[in-house]
Amino acid sequence: MTAAVANPELRRARRLYLRGSRWHCAGHYRNAAADYAASSIMLQRVQDGRSPELAEVMAAHAEATHELGDQRGALALARQAYAIVERRRGHDARRARCRILGTLGNIHRANGDYRLAAPLLRRALAVARQIGRETRTAAVAMNNLGILYKYTGDFARAEALYRESLRITARECGSDHADVAGLYHNLGGLEYTRGRYREAERWGRAALELRTKLLGARSVLVAADAAALAASLDGLGRHAEAQRLYGRVLAIFRQRYGARHYEVAVNLNNLGASLYAEGKLAAAARSYREAFEIKKAVLGDDHIDVALTANNMGALYLKQNRRHLALRYLERAKATLVRKLGARHPKARAVIANWRAVLAAPQARRSR
């Protein structure tokens, strides 16, 4: 945003936007959304309703709304913002288009719609590079596209984008910056997905230490870093340590968001996986079931994330010799993952392998 001018309402709108940004960076998404909404209303009164500045504020509002779990509302806000600047010329409009394309792509990616997300995020990076290849705008666009590539299994491209984004961000913002912590987190997540758990732990600890220094131990972003580190510790067989971290994480998310939030479901699923790895099947089943029900309520039945928890439940039920339940959940997971990711994707291949194991088990078909 540009410097404040004489109009007092415009100054107020810009102050609200900046305060909302601070709330947003600290993980207080409800407060951020309220300030962004108030800023948008004021800007519509004092500008022509077609300004890039208004579009930027609406994009930020969409991002906070997305973090609060309202995907439909977030998409509506982002689309309205994009309509404002779609045909506008000039640097400010180009920068707003880049941000909004990234916002739309991130929402579709979070919804599991990777085919919709990919062209939006690639366009965002192309626009960012028009603005400047070594800018923070380009670094943000690289990070967004890198996240998508991690989810689609293109790990080499994801790593290249993350590392380039980290180089630019550290140079532009300094090494003690929240965006640097975010990239440490993402690099750790990528290494975890590759099964490189020691490297994942290294990046995860770097993210957790930096974000704790910046935001304090009770931040939801610090909790997200702790959850990622816990997953790496599970990969290294350090389950008790991981479960203590999951307990801290769940306490923070439940306090901030309530018991039926997506982040609660993600960490219940991961806690279930940790308990399963230790052979604590009854406790794991309880965590998986709660995660599954929350994810269905928040995301809908046909979401990739719901399918992943269904796959975990199927594998657990097979371990318990409850083959009819195993087959029910694995068939559900297989249908979603093969349709949305393709049969060659690692996640789809894993659920197919589990499904075949159930079919090969004695009496699997008879007990359906």
Helices and strands as residue ranges (DSSP letters): H 8-25, H 29-46, H 52-67, H 71-85, H 91-110, H 114-131, H 136-152, H 155-173, H 178-193, H 197-215, H 220-235, H 239-257, H 262-277, H 281-299, H 304-319, H 323-341, H 346-360
